[in-house]
Amino acid sequence: MADLPSRIAENLAGVRERIAQAALRAGRSAEEVRLVGVTKYVNAETAAALVAAGLHDLGESRPQELWRKAEALANQPVRWHLIGHLQRNKVRRTLPLAWLIHSADSLRLLQDLDREAQQRERAAPVLLEINISGDAAKHGFAPEQIEPLLPDIARLSHVQVRGLMGMGSLEGGRTQAKKDFARLRELRDRLARSCPAEISLTELSMGMSDDFDLAIEEGATMVRVGSDLFEGVEA
């Protein structure tokens, strides 16, 4: 695959340009948006090519795959993001590898992360996953559930909440996705006005390959893009 580096670099440049255009439409700067390259469908060699092209934030949906790729790319300057569901029995192995966990979806998981972080004398940086679309197949706190829990979350001494994460609805296409992103931003803004000082809600992780431009227009600070970065590449 001799042209892998050049194809990856070309794809990355294209995605960055689309991020810049979406930010411009929203009156924002592209520097306000962190691109997370989702590598769950590609091998470690292809993920390494993405890092070589200049993208150091990589995301995985499955903890086991994050473990495997983190080992394979241990000598690379990668910030690993766990963007999929984290089972509590995988906290111990995942926490030391993850720069940010986007999918903190229950108080029990947050409590387990806090205990593990205390034992390791480190922080556990997380985003609170909100099931903004109400899809039964998705994980996450219900929008109305999160505010009463904020005081309990704030008491977790080693968990660092940095914002919210959400996904657009499985139905309704881009029109519905944009509405969902707007609802998540509005929820964040409302919670931020009264949330405990220990909790930061500056980050909004929302938007994937099909709709990240809409997410940026609605205030995303992180977008999770996979297939667009690997177009024309054999995994």
N, C-alpha and C positions, 0 to 999 in steps of 0.2 A: 504494500500500500504506500508507494513512494510519494504520492501527492497528499497524504493525510495531513501533514502540518499546514500546507498551503490552503487546503479546503477548509480545515477547521478555522484558520485565521480569517479566511474570507467570510465564513458564516458568522463568526464572532463580530467582525466589523459590521456586517449587515444588521445584526441584532442590536448592537450598540447605536447604530444610526437610527433605528426605529425607536429606541428608548429616547434618544435625543429629540426626535421629532414629536413624540408624545409629550415629553416634558415641555417643549416649546409651546405646544398647543395649550397646555395647562398653565402657562406662565411660570414654569419651574425650570430649574437647572438639571441637566442630566446627572450632575454630580450628587444630586440628592437621592438618586436611585441606585441601590446595590443590585447587581445582576448575580443571581445564583444559578450556576450551570448544573442542571439535573442530569446526573450520569447513570441513572439506574438501568438504562437499556444498552449501555456501551461497556466495552471492556476497559481494563486499567490502562492499556496502551493509548486508547483513544482519549481517556480522561487526562492522561499525562500530556497529550498533545494540546488539549485545551489550556492546561496550566502553562505550557510553554508559549502559547499564543498570548498569554497575559491575563487569564482569568483565574483568580486564586480562591474564589468562593465556589465550592462544589457541594451539591446536595444529593442525598440519598433518601429513598423512602423506607427502605428496610434496614433495621439496625445491623443484621448480619452482613449485608452488602457493604455498609459503611465500614464495618470492621475489616472486611476483606480488602477493600480498596485503600483504606487508610494504611494497612500494612504494606500493600504493593507500592504505594506512593509515599512511603514514610520519609524519603529524602527530598520530597517536593514541598514547596511553600504553600500548602493548602489549608484553607479554613473550611472545616467540614460542617455542613448544616444537616441535621436530621429533620426532614420535612414530612415524614410519614409517622404513623402510629407507633408509639413506644410502649411495649409491654413492660410491666413493672419488673419482671424477672430479667430484663435486659438492661436495666438502669446501670448496674455496676460496671459492665463492660463498655457501655456507650458513653457515659458521662466524660471520661477522660479524653475521649477522641473528638467530641462535638464542641465546636466553637459556639454554636447556637442551636438549641432545640426549638423548632418552630411549633411543635405539636404537643404542648402541655395541655392535656384535654380533661384532666380531672384533679380534684383536690388530693386524692390518694396518691396519684402519680407525683404531684408536686411535693408531697410529704416525703415520699421515697427518695426523690431527687435531693431534697434538703438533707436527709439523713446521710446519704452517700457523700454529698458535698462536704458535710461537716467532718466525716471520717477522713476524707482526703485533704481537708483544710484548703478548700478551694471554693470558688463560686459555681453556681449552676445557672448559666444565662439561658432564659427561656422566653418564648412568646406564648401567650395564652391563645389556644385554638378555639375559635368561635364557629359554631355551625350556623352561619348566618343565613343559609338558604333553607335550613330545616330539613334537608334530605335525610331520610332514615338511614341510608347506607353510610353516612359520614360520621366521623368522630367529632368531638368538640363540645364546649359548653353551649347551652342554649343562650341566646342573647339576654334574656331576662334573668338568667341564673347567675351571671357573673358578678353583678354589682354587690349583692349581699355577701359574696365570698371574698371580696377584696380585703377586708380586715384580717380574715384568717390567713390569706395568702401573704399579706404584709408581715405577719408574725414569723414567717419562715426565714430564718436568719441568713441562710446561704443561697437561697433562690433569688436570682436577679431577674425580675420581670422587666422586659424592655419594650413590650408592645403586644399587638394582636396579630393573629394570622387567620386567614379565611380563604375559602374557595367559592367560586361561582356555582350556581345551581347546575345540576346534571341535565336539566331541561330548560328550554327557552333560549338557548344560544347566547349570542353576544348582548342582545338587548337585556335579557334577564341578568346576565353576569354584571353588566354595568350597574344595574339597580342594586345587586347584592354588594358590590364594592362600595357604592355610596352609603348603603346601610351600615357597613362595617366602619367606615370612616366616621359616620355620624355617631355610632355607638362609642367609638374611641373618644371622640371629642366630648361627648356627654360624660363619660366616665372620668376623663382627665380633669374635669372641673372640680371633682370632689374626692378623687382617689387618695389613699394614704401616701404620705411623702416617700415611703420606701419603694413605691411602685412607679416605674416610668412607663409611659405609653407613647413614646416618641416613634416607635417603629410600627409600620403596617406592612406585613408580608401578604401580598395578594396578587394574583395574576400569573398565568402560565402561557405557553406558546400561543394559544389561540386567542388570548384576550389581555396580554400584559399591557398593551397600549391603553386599553380602557382603564385598567387598574392604576396606571400612572396618572391618567387624567383625573382619577378620583382620589389621588393622594398616596398611592403605594410608595413606600421607601425601599422595599425589596420585591423583586419579581423572580419567579422560579421558572426558568426556561430550559427545556430539554430538546425536543425534536428539531426546533429551528437551528440549533447549534450543530446538529449532526446530519443535516440534509446532504444526501449524496455520499455519506460515509458508511462503510460496512462496519457494523459493531464488532 
